[in-house]
Amino acid sequence: MAPITDEQVENVRALVASIPSGRVATYGDIAEAAGLSSARIVGWIMRTDSSDLPWHRVLGASGRPASHIATKQLERLRAEGVLAIDGRVRLSEVRHAF
């Protein structure tokens, strides 16, 4: 993987910050909007630099949160009116368009 630039990190952070309450985006949505080659880059940035962002609004392509944060993430989304059925958010209903 090529080194990630500060500009790419700030672009991803700005995109995540722009997701409104009650909406979600996938790692791939953010990668596409940021012009990045892979959703994994977004995941890496989110793991290392997202504690001050609405990280809970970012999901995998399946609409499911990562298992290690699923309970906390789904609780935060539920508080914003985003409901999950069997642990999966219906992206077709609440996906944010950048």
N, CA, C and O atoms as a GROMACS GRO file, in nm:
protein
  392
    1MET      N    1   0.086  -0.119   0.000
    1MET     CA    2   0.000   0.000   0.000
    1MET      C    3   0.089   0.124   0.000
    1MET      O    4   0.185   0.132   0.077
    2ALA      N    5   0.058   0.218  -0.085
    2ALA     CA    6   0.134   0.343  -0.092
    2ALA      C    7   0.113   0.421   0.038
    2ALA      O    8   0.009   0.407   0.102
    3PRO      N    9   0.210   0.502   0.075
    3PRO     CA   10   0.193   0.583   0.197
    3PRO      C   11   0.069   0.671   0.186
    3PRO      O   12   0.036   0.722   0.078
    4ILE      N   13   0.002   0.687   0.296
    4ILE     CA   14  -0.117   0.770   0.301
    4ILE      C   15  -0.074   0.912   0.334
    4ILE      O   16   0.001   0.935   0.430
    5THR      N   17  -0.120   1.007   0.256
    5THR     CA   18  -0.080   1.146   0.277
    5THR      C   19  -0.169   1.215   0.380
    5THR      O   20  -0.281   1.172   0.406
    6ASP      N   21  -0.118   1.321   0.437
    6ASP     CA   22  -0.198   1.401   0.530
    6ASP      C   23  -0.324   1.454   0.462
    6ASP      O   24  -0.430   1.463   0.524
    7GLU      N   25  -0.310   1.488   0.335
    7GLU     CA   26  -0.425   1.538   0.260
    7GLU      C   27  -0.535   1.431   0.249
    7GLU      O   28  -0.653   1.461   0.264
    8GLN      N   29  -0.495   1.308   0.224
    8GLN     CA   30  -0.593   1.199   0.216
    8GLN      C   31  -0.661   1.177   0.352
    8GLN      O   32  -0.782   1.157   0.359
    9VAL      N   33  -0.582   1.182   0.458
    9VAL     CA   34  -0.639   1.166   0.592
    9VAL      C   35  -0.741   1.276   0.619
    9VAL      O   36  -0.851   1.249   0.666
   10GLU      N   37  -0.703   1.400   0.590
   10GLU     CA   38  -0.794   1.512   0.616
   10GLU      C   39  -0.918   1.505   0.529
   10GLU      O   40  -1.027   1.541   0.574
   11ASN      N   41  -0.905   1.458   0.406
   11ASN     CA   42  -1.020   1.443   0.316
   11ASN      C   43  -1.117   1.339   0.372
   11ASN      O   44  -1.238   1.362   0.376
   12VAL      N   45  -1.064   1.225   0.416
   12VAL     CA   46  -1.150   1.122   0.475
   12VAL      C   47  -1.216   1.175   0.601
   12VAL      O   48  -1.336   1.154   0.621
   13ARG      N   49  -1.141   1.243   0.685
   13ARG     CA   50  -1.198   1.299   0.808
   13ARG      C   51  -1.312   1.396   0.776
   13ARG      O   52  -1.416   1.394   0.842
   14ALA      N   53  -1.291   1.482   0.676
   14ALA     CA   54  -1.395   1.579   0.639
   14ALA      C   55  -1.520   1.508   0.587
   14ALA      O   56  -1.632   1.549   0.618
   15LEU      N   57  -1.501   1.404   0.508
   15LEU     CA   58  -1.617   1.329   0.456
   15LEU      C   59  -1.694   1.262   0.569
   15LEU      O   60  -1.817   1.269   0.572
   16VAL      N   61  -1.624   1.198   0.661
   16VAL     CA   62  -1.691   1.132   0.774
   16VAL      C   63  -1.765   1.237   0.857
   16VAL      O   64  -1.879   1.215   0.899
   17ALA      N   65  -1.700   1.350   0.881
   17ALA     CA   66  -1.763   1.457   0.960
   17ALA      C   67  -1.889   1.511   0.893
   17ALA      O   68  -1.978   1.562   0.960
   18SER      N   69  -1.898   1.498   0.759
   18SER     CA   70  -2.012   1.553   0.686
   18SER      C   71  -2.133   1.461   0.683
   18SER      O   72  -2.240   1.502   0.636
   19ILE      N   73  -2.120   1.338   0.731
   19ILE     CA   74  -2.235   1.246   0.730
   19ILE      C   75  -2.333   1.293   0.837
   19ILE      O   76  -2.299   1.298   0.955
   20PRO      N   77  -2.454   1.329   0.797
   20PRO     CA   78  -2.549   1.383   0.895
   20PRO      C   79  -2.605   1.276   0.989
   20PRO      O   80  -2.607   1.157   0.959
   21SER      N   81  -2.650   1.323   1.102
   21SER     CA   82  -2.716   1.235   1.198
   21SER      C   83  -2.832   1.164   1.128
   21SER      O   84  -2.906   1.225   1.051
   22GLY      N   85  -2.848   1.035   1.157
   22GLY     CA   86  -2.956   0.958   1.097
   22GLY      C   87  -2.922   0.899   0.962
   22GLY      O   88  -3.007   0.836   0.899
   23ARG      N   89  -2.798   0.918   0.916
   23ARG     CA   90  -2.754   0.864   0.788
   23ARG      C   91  -2.625   0.785   0.810
   23ARG      O   92  -2.558   0.803   0.912
   24VAL      N   93  -2.590   0.700   0.716
   24VAL     CA   94  -2.467   0.622   0.724
   24VAL      C   95  -2.399   0.621   0.587
   24VAL      O   96  -2.460   0.656   0.486
   25ALA      N   97  -2.272   0.582   0.586
   25ALA     CA   98  -2.198   0.562   0.462
   25ALA      C   99  -2.111   0.439   0.482
   25ALA      O  100  -2.081   0.400   0.595
   26THR      N  101  -2.071   0.378   0.372
   26THR     CA  102  -1.981   0.263   0.382
   26THR      C  103  -1.837   0.312   0.363
   26THR      O  104  -1.812   0.422   0.315
   27TYR      N  105  -1.744   0.226   0.404
   27TYR     CA  106  -1.602   0.257   0.382
   27TYR      C  107  -1.577   0.280   0.233
   27TYR      O  108  -1.501   0.369   0.196
   28GLY      N  109  -1.642   0.201   0.149
   28GLY     CA  110  -1.626   0.215   0.005
   28GLY      C  111  -1.683   0.345  -0.048
   28GLY      O  112  -1.625   0.406  -0.138
   29ASP      N  113  -1.797   0.390   0.007
   29ASP     CA  114  -1.854   0.518  -0.032
   29ASP      C  115  -1.755   0.631  -0.007
   29ASP      O  116  -1.735   0.719  -0.091
   30ILE      N  117  -1.692   0.625   0.110
   30ILE     CA  118  -1.597   0.730   0.149
   30ILE      C  119  -1.472   0.723   0.062
   30ILE      O  120  -1.420   0.825   0.018
   31ALA      N  121  -1.424   0.601   0.036
   31ALA     CA  122  -1.307   0.586  -0.050
   31ALA      C  123  -1.334   0.644  -0.189
   31ALA      O  124  -1.251   0.714  -0.245
   32GLU      N  125  -1.451   0.614  -0.243
   32GLU     CA  126  -1.486   0.666  -0.376
   32GLU      C  127  -1.493   0.818  -0.375
   32GLU      O  128  -1.438   0.883  -0.464
   33ALA      N  129  -1.559   0.875  -0.274
   33ALA     CA  130  -1.573   1.020  -0.266
   33ALA      C  131  -1.437   1.088  -0.246
   33ALA      O  132  -1.417   1.202  -0.290
   34ALA      N  133  -1.345   1.019  -0.180
   34ALA     CA  134  -1.212   1.075  -0.153
   34ALA      C  135  -1.112   1.046  -0.265
   34ALA      O  136  -0.999   1.094  -0.261
   35GLY      N  137  -1.154   0.968  -0.364
   35GLY     CA  138  -1.065   0.934  -0.474
   35GLY      C  139  -0.957   0.835  -0.434
   35GLY      O  140  -0.848   0.834  -0.492
   36LEU      N  141  -0.987   0.752  -0.335
   36LEU     CA  142  -0.892   0.651  -0.289
   36LEU      C  143  -0.916   0.519  -0.360
   36LEU      O  144  -1.028   0.491  -0.403
   37SER      N  145  -0.812   0.439  -0.372
   37SER     CA  146  -0.821   0.315  -0.447
   37SER      C  147  -0.889   0.202  -0.370
   37SER      O  148  -0.931   0.103  -0.431
   38SER      N  149  -0.900   0.213  -0.238
   38SER     CA  150  -0.950   0.101  -0.159
   38SER      C  151  -1.023   0.148  -0.034
   38SER      O  152  -0.984   0.245   0.031
   39ALA      N  153  -1.130   0.076  -0.002
   39ALA     CA  154  -1.202   0.101   0.123
   39ALA      C  155  -1.114   0.069   0.244
   39ALA      O  156  -1.133   0.125   0.352
   40ARG      N  157  -1.017  -0.019   0.225
   40ARG     CA  158  -0.927  -0.054   0.336
   40ARG      C  159  -0.846   0.065   0.384
   40ARG      O  160  -0.813   0.075   0.503
   41ILE      N  161  -0.815   0.157   0.294
   41ILE     CA  162  -0.743   0.278   0.334
   41ILE      C  163  -0.830   0.359   0.430
   41ILE      O  164  -0.781   0.412   0.530
   42VAL      N  165  -0.957   0.369   0.399
   42VAL     CA  166  -1.051   0.441   0.487
   42VAL      C  167  -1.056   0.371   0.622
   42VAL      O  168  -1.055   0.436   0.726
   43GLY      N  169  -1.062   0.239   0.620
   43GLY     CA  170  -1.064   0.163   0.746
   43GLY      C  171  -0.941   0.190   0.829
   43GLY      O  172  -0.950   0.207   0.951
   44TRP      N  173  -0.825   0.195   0.764
   44TRP     CA  174  -0.701   0.222   0.836
   44TRP      C  175  -0.704   0.361   0.898
   44TRP      O  176  -0.668   0.379   1.015
   45ILE      N  177  -0.747   0.459   0.820
   45ILE     CA  178  -0.756   0.596   0.872
   45ILE      C  179  -0.853   0.602   0.988
   45ILE      O  180  -0.825   0.666   1.090
   46MET      N  181  -0.967   0.536   0.975
   46MET     CA  182  -1.068   0.537   1.081
   46MET      C  183  -1.015   0.472   1.209
   46MET      O  184  -1.046   0.517   1.319
   47ARG      N  185  -0.937   0.366   1.194
   47ARG     CA  186  -0.883   0.299   1.313
   47ARG      C  187  -0.783   0.387   1.386
   47ARG      O  188  -0.771   0.380   1.508
   48THR      N  189  -0.711   0.471   1.311
   48THR     CA  190  -0.602   0.546   1.372
   48THR      C  191  -0.637   0.691   1.406
   48THR      O  192  -0.568   0.753   1.486
   49ASP      N  193  -0.744   0.745   1.346
   49ASP     CA  194  -0.767   0.889   1.361
   49ASP      C  195  -0.914   0.926   1.347
   49ASP      O  196  -0.951   1.004   1.259
   50SER      N  197  -0.999   0.870   1.432
   50SER     CA  198  -1.142   0.902   1.417
   50SER      C  199  -1.217   0.919   1.548
   50SER      O  200  -1.339   0.930   1.547
   51SER      N  201  -1.147   0.922   1.660
   51SER     CA  202  -1.218   0.925   1.789
   51SER      C  203  -1.305   1.050   1.804
   51SER      O  204  -1.404   1.047   1.877
   52ASP      N  205  -1.269   1.159   1.736
   52ASP     CA  206  -1.346   1.282   1.746
   52ASP      C  207  -1.449   1.297   1.634
   52ASP      O  208  -1.511   1.402   1.620
   53LEU      N  209  -1.467   1.192   1.555
   53LEU     CA  210  -1.560   1.195   1.443
   53LEU      C  211  -1.682   1.108   1.470
   53LEU      O  212  -1.680   1.027   1.562
   54PRO      N  213  -1.790   1.124   1.392
   54PRO     CA  214  -1.906   1.035   1.405
   54PRO      C  215  -1.877   0.901   1.338
   54PRO      O  216  -1.941   0.862   1.241
   55TRP      N  217  -1.778   0.830   1.393
   55TRP     CA  218  -1.729   0.704   1.338
   55TRP      C  219  -1.839   0.599   1.326
   55TRP      O  220  -1.834   0.511   1.240
   56HIS      N  221  -1.938   0.610   1.414
   56HIS     CA  222  -2.046   0.510   1.417
   56HIS      C  223  -2.133   0.516   1.292
   56HIS      O  224  -2.212   0.425   1.268
   57ARG      N  225  -2.120   0.621   1.212
   57ARG     CA  226  -2.200   0.633   1.090
   57ARG      C  227  -2.134   0.567   0.970
   57ARG      O  228  -2.185   0.575   0.859
   58VAL      N  229  -2.020   0.500   0.992
   58VAL     CA  230  -1.948   0.434   0.883
   58VAL      C  231  -1.958   0.282   0.903
   58VAL      O  232  -1.920   0.229   1.008
   59LEU      N  233  -2.008   0.214   0.800
   59LEU     CA  234  -2.032   0.070   0.807
   59LEU      C  235  -1.963  -0.002   0.692
   59LEU      O  236  -1.919   0.060   0.595
   60GLY      N  237  -1.954  -0.132   0.705
   60GLY     CA  238  -1.907  -0.215   0.595
   60GLY      C  239  -2.011  -0.220   0.485
   60GLY      O  240  -2.125  -0.178   0.505
   61ALA      N  241  -1.973  -0.270   0.370
   61ALA     CA  242  -2.061  -0.275   0.254
   61ALA      C  243  -2.187  -0.358   0.279
   61ALA      O  244  -2.289  -0.339   0.212
   62SER      N  245  -2.181  -0.450   0.374
   62SER     CA  246  -2.296  -0.534   0.406
   62SER      C  247  -2.400  -0.461   0.492
   62SER      O  248  -2.511  -0.510   0.511
   63GLY      N  249  -2.362  -0.344   0.544
   63GLY     CA  250  -2.451  -0.273   0.636
   63GLY      C  251  -2.432  -0.316   0.780
   63GLY      O  252  -2.506  -0.275   0.868
   64ARG      N  253  -2.331  -0.399   0.803
   64ARG     CA  254  -2.303  -0.447   0.938
   64ARG      C  255  -2.180  -0.378   0.994
   64ARG      O  256  -2.084  -0.351   0.922
   65PRO      N  257  -2.183  -0.349   1.124
   65PRO     CA  258  -2.063  -0.294   1.188
   65PRO      C  259  -1.962  -0.405   1.213
   65PRO      O  260  -1.995  -0.523   1.212
   66ALA      N  261  -1.838  -0.365   1.237
   66ALA     CA  262  -1.735  -0.463   1.276
   66ALA      C  263  -1.775  -0.524   1.409
   66ALA      O  264  -1.827  -0.455   1.497
   67SER      N  265  -1.750  -0.653   1.425
   67SER     CA  266  -1.799  -0.725   1.542
   67SER      C  267  -1.746  -0.668   1.674
   67SER      O  268  -1.818  -0.668   1.774
   68HIS      N  269  -1.622  -0.619   1.675
   68HIS     CA  270  -1.564  -0.572   1.801
   68HIS      C  271  -1.625  -0.440   1.850
   68HIS      O  272  -1.605  -0.402   1.965
   69ILE      N  273  -1.698  -0.369   1.764
   69ILE     CA  274  -1.762  -0.244   1.805
   69ILE      C  275  -1.912  -0.245   1.778
   69ILE      O  276  -1.977  -0.142   1.791
   70ALA      N  277  -1.965  -0.360   1.741
   70ALA     CA  278  -2.105  -0.368   1.694
   70ALA      C  279  -2.205  -0.314   1.795
   70ALA      O  280  -2.290  -0.232   1.760
   71THR      N  281  -2.196  -0.357   1.919
   71THR     CA  282  -2.295  -0.316   2.018
   71THR      C  283  -2.296  -0.165   2.037
   71THR      O  284  -2.401  -0.102   2.034
   72LYS      N  285  -2.177  -0.108   2.057
   72LYS     CA  286  -2.166   0.037   2.079
   72LYS      C  287  -2.211   0.113   1.955
   72LYS      O  288  -2.281   0.214   1.965
   73GLN      N  289  -2.170   0.065   1.837
   73GLN     CA  290  -2.204   0.134   1.713
   73GLN      C  291  -2.354   0.131   1.688
   73GLN      O  292  -2.413   0.233   1.653
   74LEU      N  293  -2.416   0.016   1.704
   74LEU     CA  294  -2.560   0.005   1.680
   74LEU      C  295  -2.640   0.086   1.782
   74LEU      O  296  -2.746   0.139   1.749
   75GLU      N  297  -2.591   0.095   1.907
   75GLU     CA  298  -2.657   0.179   2.007
   75GLU      C  299  -2.655   0.326   1.966
   75GLU      O  300  -2.756   0.395   1.975
   76ARG      N  301  -2.539   0.372   1.920
   76ARG     CA  302  -2.528   0.512   1.877
   76ARG      C  303  -2.616   0.540   1.756
   76ARG      O  304  -2.681   0.644   1.750
   77LEU      N  305  -2.619   0.448   1.661
   77LEU     CA  306  -2.704   0.466   1.544
   77LEU      C  307  -2.853   0.465   1.583
   77LEU      O  308  -2.930   0.547   1.533
   78ARG      N  309  -2.892   0.375   1.672
   78ARG     CA  310  -3.031   0.368   1.717
   78ARG      C  311  -3.072   0.500   1.782
   78ARG      O  312  -3.185   0.545   1.763
   79ALA      N  313  -2.981   0.562   1.857
   79ALA     CA  314  -3.010   0.690   1.922
   79ALA      C  315  -3.036   0.800   1.818
   79ALA      O  316  -3.101   0.900   1.849
   80GLU      N  317  -2.986   0.781   1.697
   80GLU     CA  318  -3.007   0.877   1.588
   80GLU      C  319  -3.122   0.836   1.497
   80GLU      O  320  -3.148   0.901   1.396
   81GLY      N  321  -3.192   0.728   1.532
   81GLY     CA  322  -3.306   0.683   1.454
   81GLY      C  323  -3.272   0.585   1.344
   81GLY      O  324  -3.358   0.552   1.262
   82VAL      N  325  -3.147   0.536   1.340
   82VAL     CA  326  -3.106   0.437   1.241
   82VAL      C  327  -3.121   0.299   1.304
   82VAL      O  328  -3.050   0.265   1.400
   83LEU      N  329  -3.212   0.221   1.252
   83LEU     CA  330  -3.240   0.091   1.311
   83LEU      C  331  -3.172  -0.020   1.233
   83LEU      O  332  -3.156  -0.013   1.111
   84ALA      N  333  -3.132  -0.123   1.305
   84ALA     CA  334  -3.071  -0.240   1.244
   84ALA      C  335  -3.165  -0.358   1.262
   84ALA      O  336  -3.231  -0.371   1.365
   85ILE      N  337  -3.172  -0.442   1.162
   85ILE     CA  338  -3.250  -0.565   1.169
   85ILE      C  339  -3.150  -0.679   1.165
   85ILE      O  340  -3.074  -0.693   1.069
   86ASP      N  341  -3.151  -0.761   1.270
   86ASP     CA  342  -3.053  -0.870   1.282
   86ASP      C  343  -2.910  -0.819   1.266
   86ASP      O  344  -2.826  -0.885   1.204
   87GLY      N  345  -2.883  -0.702   1.324
   87GLY     CA  346  -2.748  -0.648   1.322
   87GLY      C  347  -2.706  -0.581   1.193
   87GLY      O  348  -2.590  -0.545   1.177
   88ARG      N  349  -2.800  -0.564   1.100
   88ARG     CA  350  -2.767  -0.504   0.970
   88ARG      C  351  -2.854  -0.380   0.947
   88ARG      O  352  -2.976  -0.382   0.966
   89VAL      N  353  -2.788  -0.272   0.906
   89VAL     CA  354  -2.858  -0.148   0.871
   89VAL      C  355  -2.898  -0.157   0.724
   89VAL      O  356  -2.818  -0.200   0.641
   90ARG      N  357  -3.020  -0.118   0.693
   90ARG     CA  358  -3.066  -0.119   0.553
   90ARG      C  359  -3.009   0.004   0.483
   90ARG      O  360  -3.064   0.114   0.493
   91LEU      N  361  -2.899  -0.017   0.412
   91LEU     CA  362  -2.831   0.094   0.346
   91LEU      C  363  -2.922   0.166   0.248
   91LEU      O  364  -2.911   0.287   0.230
   92SER      N  365  -3.010   0.093   0.183
   92SER     CA  366  -3.098   0.154   0.084
   92SER      C  367  -3.188   0.262   0.145
   92SER      O  368  -3.239   0.348   0.074
   93GLU      N  369  -3.208   0.256   0.276
   93GLU     CA  370  -3.297   0.351   0.342
   93GLU      C  371  -3.224   0.469   0.406
   93GLU      O  372  -3.282   0.577   0.419
   94VAL      N  373  -3.099   0.451   0.445
   94VAL     CA  374  -3.032   0.555   0.522
   94VAL      C  375  -2.892   0.592   0.472
   94VAL      O  376  -2.815   0.659   0.541
   95ARG      N  377  -2.859   0.548   0.351
   95ARG     CA  378  -2.725   0.575   0.297
   95ARG      C  379  -2.712   0.722   0.256
   95ARG      O  380  -2.798   0.776   0.186
   96HIS      N  381  -2.605   0.783   0.301
   96HIS     CA  382  -2.575   0.923   0.267
   96HIS      C  383  -2.508   0.929   0.131
   96HIS      O  384  -2.423   0.847   0.099
   97ALA      N  385  -2.548   1.026   0.049
   97ALA     CA  386  -2.483   1.046  -0.081
   97ALA      C  387  -2.389   1.166  -0.070
   97ALA      O  388  -2.430   1.276  -0.033
   98PHE      N  389  -2.264   1.145  -0.103
   98PHE     CA  390  -2.166   1.254  -0.099
   98PHE      C  391  -2.176   1.338  -0.225
   98PHE      O  392  -2.102   1.434  -0.241
   0.00000   0.00000   0.00000
